[in-house]
């Protein structure tokens, strides 16, 4: 696909997907949602990619759904929203299910569907100037984009309801305190810090990351014994990888491992 509303680049094992509608605060319309979905699939399937970074241009990560397009299609809003969420939800599902780390680098406003999209990252990094707000009920809408799945797991049901019903705007620092964001960096250092973390992951044991990721996301739905069986199968599978062999021998030989993602 030729992208018109996002930028896609692969370098040093890092796929960077940059939402690129700065004039609309990277708000989600049909085309942008479709392109995000495609870019996530492409990065997931590309063997050269070992970590994915999702970010935005301008002052926003993503301001949520494109309300102007909602107004323009209000008589057919159900069909519009179903098309939009089909691609948004497909992208979120692939982000969470792909066996590679996903970093969501929140460079500014994350609101509505943009906040939901932000929550789908394995690691959520933010600039000091970033803000987070659910905003859905401000336009009479209920949440989408997986936030009713991810948010209560991060902050609990009561706080999730508070964020949804009262629509507070959280600063990046507050988002860390609430358990929504992993790390916050000064705006002028943000791109460098995100790249350094992405590069660290791109040089790591990719298959071990993928199995750990799958274990954690499945853990809330399993019994203790079932989860431990999944752990056993996963670590046994890791033991057959070249990276595991490199890891244990480098540890024994007191040297830094060189992982290949295999």
N, C-alpha and C positions, 0 to 999 in steps of 0.2 A: 504494500500500500504506500502511495505517496502522501506523506503527511502535510497538511496545510495548517493545522491548529496546534501542533506540538512539534518539538524538536527531538530527534533521536540520535544518539551517538554511542558508540562502543569504543572504549579505550582502556588498556591495561586490565582487561577482564571485567570492566564496569560498564554496564548499560545505563545511560542517563536518559530518562524520559522527562522532558520539560514541557509543561503545559504552556501554551503560547498564544493566549488571547488577552494580553495585558490591558487592552482598551476596555475589556469587559471583566476585569479582575479574574480572568481565567474561569469564568462561569461555564457550567456544563450545558452545552447544547447537543443536539443529535450527533453532529459531526465530531466534536471533541470527545464525547463519550465513546463513539465508535473507534476513533483513533487510539484512545487510551487502551481500550480492550485489545486492539490489534497489536499495539506495541508491547503490551504485557505478554501476550502469547508469543510474539517473535523473540523477546528476550528470554522467555522461559525455555524455548526450544533451541536457542543458539548455544552450542557447546562451548563457544569462546567466552560466553558471559558467565561469570561466577558470582556476581552480585548486581542488584538492580537498585538504582536511585531514582525516585520520583520527586520532582520539584516543580516550581513555577517561575514564570518571568514577572518582572514588575513588582508591585506592592502586595500581591496576593499569591498564596498557594492556589487556592480555589475558593471562590465566593459562593459555591453551591450551584443550584440549578439556575439557568438563564431565565429570570423572571419576565424579561421582555418577551421572550418567545412564548412563555406561558400566556401572557396577555394576548399575543397575536393569534394564539390557537385555543382560546379559552373554550370555544364550543366543541373542541375535540381534544380536550386536555387529557382525558383518560388514555387515548391512543398514544398521544405524545409522551406521557409519563411512562407508559409501558415500554415504548421503544427505548427511551432514555435509560430506564432502570435495567432493561435487559443487558445493555452494554456495560453500564456501570457495575452491575452485580457480577457480570461475567469477568470483568477486570479484577474486582475484589476477590472473587473466588480463585482466580489464577494466581493472584499475588500471595494469598494465604496458602494455597496448595502447592505452589511451585517449590521444588527442592533446592532453592537458592535463597540467600538472605535478601530481604527487601528493606531498603532504607527510605523512609519518607522524610524528605528534607523540607521543613515548613518554613518558607522564606517570608511569610507575611500572613495575611488574613486567611483563616480556614473557617468557613462558615457553612452551615447546612450540609449539603452533599459533599462539600469540600472538607468539612470536619470528619464526616463519615469516611471519606476516602483516606484522610490522614490517619485515622485509627487503624487502617488495614495494614500498615507497615509493621514489619517485625521489630524494627528500631525506629523511633520517632525522634528526630532531631529538629530543633527550632532556633530561629534567631531570637534575640532579646526583644525585638519589636513585633514578633508574631502574636496573633491573638486567635482565640478559639471560641466559637459559639455555635450552638445547635441551630437556632434561628427558624427551624421548621414551623413551629406553631405561630410565629409572627405572621406568616402568610396563610394560616389555617391548615397546615399540612402536618401529617405524621412523618416520623423519620424513615429514611431508607438507607441504602448504601452500606448495609450490615451494621449500622451503629446500635441497633437494638440487640445485636449479638455481642459486639465487642465492648461497648461502653459499660454495661453492667458488670462485665467480667473485670474491667479495669477499676471502676469506682464504686460498684455496688448499685443495686436497683434504686435506692432512695436518692442517691446523688445523680444517677442517670435521669431520674424523673425531674429532679431540680433543674438540671441543665436543659431539659426539654421543655418544661412548663414555664420556668422563670426566665430562661434565656440569658443568663449572665454571660458577660464577655470575659473570658479568662485570659490573663497575660500569660506569656510563656513561663514565667516563674511560677505562677499559680497552677498552670497545667502540669508542671513537674511535681508540685506539692500534692496535686490530686491523683498522681500516678498515671497521667495521660501521656506525658512526654518523658523521654529518657534523659536527654541532655539539652542544655541551652548554651548558645555561643554568641558572643558579640557580633553584631551585623557585619562588621568589616573583616571578621575572621571566619565567618560562617562557611563560605565555599571551601576554604582550605581545610577546615576541620572535618567537614563532611567528606571531602575527598580522601583525607587521611584514614578515616574510619572505613570508608568503602574499600580503599586499597588494602587495608589490613584484612578485611573479610575476603577480598578477591584472592589474596595470597594464602588463605587458610584451607582447612580440610573440608571442601565443599560438600562432600557426601555426608560427613558427620554433622555439619550444620543442617542439612536437609532432613536427616533422620531425627535430630533433636527437635527441629521445628515441628515436624509431624507429630512427635510424641507429645509435645506441650499443647498443641492445638486440640489433640484428641483426648487429653487427660480429664477434662471436666465431664466427659460422657462415659467414662469407664470405671469399673470397680478397681480397688487396689490391686487385686491379684491379676486381673486382666491387663491392667496398665503395666505391671511388672513383667508380665509375659511379653508384651510389646517391647519393653525395654531390652529384655533378653534377646529377642529376635533381631532388634535393631543393632545392638552392640556386637552381636555375632556377625551380622552382615558387614558392619564397619571393619571387623577384624580381617575380612577378606580383601580389603581395599589396599591399593598401593600407598595411600596416604597414612593408613594405620601402621603399615610396616615401616614407613619412613619416620613416623612419629615415635614409635617405641625404640627404634634403633638410634635415632638422633638423641633421644633422652638418655639412653644407655651410654652413648658415646660423648655426651655432654657438648652437643653442638646444636645450632639452630636448625630446625627442620625446614625442608623445602617441599612444600605441598604442591601437588599438580592437579588436585581436584578429581583424582581417579582412585 
